[in-house]
Structure formats: structure tokens, C-alpha cells
């Protein structure tokens, strides 16, 4: 990322990076579990700690 956002929102900051790792577990083609980890690297900007873990359970019928 090079530059800054046009507004003072702090959403995008120069030298800021993100990394995302995810995996999906599927059972009998009707049930699945998605797990993902997002980490923010480089310049922190306005918010110092935005790392998060997401889990999504899906059931199709």
C-alpha cells in the first residue's frame, strides 16, 4: 500500500500489511466449518490491535 486515504478514517495507512490464513472442514456435503485468522502487520495506524479469528458454521438442507 502506498499513500493514505482521502479521509481521516485511519482505514488505510502507508506500510500497512495484512495476512489471512483459513481452512474449511466439510462433512457429508451439507455441513461445513470455516476457520480464519487475520493479522495486521507493519504500521498500526489508528487501531493498534485488529488481529482476529473468525469461525463460521454452515448447514445446508
C-alpha atoms as one frame of an Amber mdcrd trajectory, in Angstrom:
protein
   0.000   0.000   0.000   1.400   3.371  -0.979  -0.184   6.594   0.257  -3.117
   7.447   2.502  -6.916   7.532   2.379  -8.589  10.797   1.340 -10.434  10.959
   4.663  -9.117  10.868   8.227 -10.731   7.463   8.893  -7.470   5.587   9.524
  -8.687   2.612   7.476  -5.648   2.513   5.175  -2.190   3.551   6.314   1.092
   3.550   4.400   3.301   0.469   5.079   0.352  -1.466   6.492   0.033  -5.163
   5.583  -2.443  -7.937   6.334  -2.142 -11.705   6.299  -5.043 -14.159   6.244
  -4.940 -17.930   6.784  -8.082 -20.025   6.564  -9.279 -23.606   6.399 -12.636
 -25.276   5.668 -13.786 -28.599   7.108 -16.668 -30.270   5.264 -18.831 -33.200
   6.407 -21.296 -35.076   4.151 -21.569 -32.114   1.744 -24.209 -30.493   3.967
 -22.209 -29.303   6.970 -19.053 -27.211   6.993 -16.906 -25.224   9.393 -14.730
 -22.332   8.180 -11.897 -21.039  10.382  -9.811 -17.968   9.503  -7.122 -15.895
  11.217  -6.330 -12.339  10.095  -3.234 -10.464  11.269  -2.276  -6.835  10.615
   1.436  -6.155  10.059   3.526  -3.036   9.589   2.383   0.418  10.682  -0.504
   0.084  13.114  -2.254   3.345  12.286  -5.221   4.454  14.372  -6.135   0.998
  15.692  -3.205  -0.917  17.185  -4.775  -4.364  17.533  -7.057  -5.598  14.761
  -5.985  -9.268  14.635  -8.988 -11.578  14.740 -10.181 -15.161  14.459 -13.403
 -15.981  12.612 -15.429 -19.197  12.769 -18.418 -19.890  10.522 -20.638 -22.959
  10.821 -22.831 -23.780   7.800 -25.604 -26.323   7.430 -27.398 -26.787   4.105
 -30.752 -28.509   3.804
